[in-house]
Amino acid sequence: MAIVKVIEVIASSEKGWEDATKNGIKQAGKTVKNILSAWVSDQKVIVKDNEVTEFRVNLKISFEIK
């Protein structure tokens, strides 16, 4: 049996959704060990002068507690 915990992380990127997701996992991995998976629960963009300037994702990251 494994005990799994889920945390929510908000991450961003100027490049795109995939990069924002990778940034979130990378940042979380600095303090959270044993990450198993992540679910993108929401996506948003920031718009300035009718241009998309930033992509944001809400991630639900699951990790095993040992």
C-alpha positions in Angstrom: 0.0 0.0 0.0 1.2 3.5 -0.8 0.2 6.8 0.8 -0.1 9.6 -1.8 -0.6 13.3 -1.2 -1.8 15.9 -3.6 -0.7 19.5 -3.7 -1.8 22.4 -5.9 0.7 24.5 -7.8 0.3 27.5 -10.1 3.0 27.8 -12.7 3.5 30.1 -15.7 5.6 30.5 -18.9 5.9 33.0 -21.7 6.3 30.2 -24.2 3.2 28.0 -23.7 1.1 25.5 -21.7 3.7 22.6 -21.9 6.5 24.9 -20.7 4.4 26.2 -17.8 3.6 22.6 -16.8 7.3 21.7 -16.9 8.2 24.8 -14.9 5.7 23.8 -12.2 7.0 20.3 -11.9 10.6 21.4 -11.8 9.9 24.0 -9.1 7.9 21.6 -7.0 10.6 18.9 -7.4 13.0 21.2 -5.5 11.2 20.5 -2.3 8.8 17.6 -3.0 10.3 14.2 -3.5 8.7 11.1 -5.2 6.4 13.0 -7.6 4.3 10.4 -9.4 2.0 12.5 -11.7 0.4 15.8 -12.3 -3.0 16.8 -13.6 -3.6 20.2 -15.3 -6.8 21.3 -13.6 -7.1 24.8 -15.2 -5.4 26.9 -17.9 -5.4 30.7 -18.2 -3.6 33.3 -20.3 -2.6 36.9 -19.5 -3.3 39.3 -22.2 -1.7 42.8 -22.7 -2.5 45.0 -25.7 -4.5 42.2 -27.3 -1.5 39.8 -27.2 -1.0 36.7 -25.1 2.0 37.5 -22.8 1.8 34.6 -20.3 0.4 31.1 -20.1 -0.6 29.8 -16.6 -1.6 26.4 -15.4 -3.0 25.1 -12.1 -1.4 21.7 -11.4 -2.5 19.0 -9.0 0.7 17.2 -8.2 0.6 13.8 -6.6 3.6 12.3 -4.7 4.2 9.3 -2.6 5.0 9.7 1.1 7.5 7.1 2.3 
